[in-house]
Amino acid sequence: MKLFSSILISITLILVLFFIVLQLQFSIERINGKRIDGKLGCLR
């Protein structure tokens, strides 16, 4: 049972890290998108 809980904790940590990385990439893309908004504004 201890092994299962440790595996669960590690999976949760990996998911949280993955979510944080996705949020960071999204915010970086939004910041870059403001600079290149003239070209991408027509496509979106």
Sequence and secondary structure as in RCSB ss.txt:
>XXXX:A:sequence
MKLFSSILISITLILVLFFIVLQLQFSIERINGKRIDGKLGCLR
>XXXX:A:secstr
 HHHHHHHHHHHHHHHHHHHHHHHHHHHHHHHHHHTHHHHHHH 
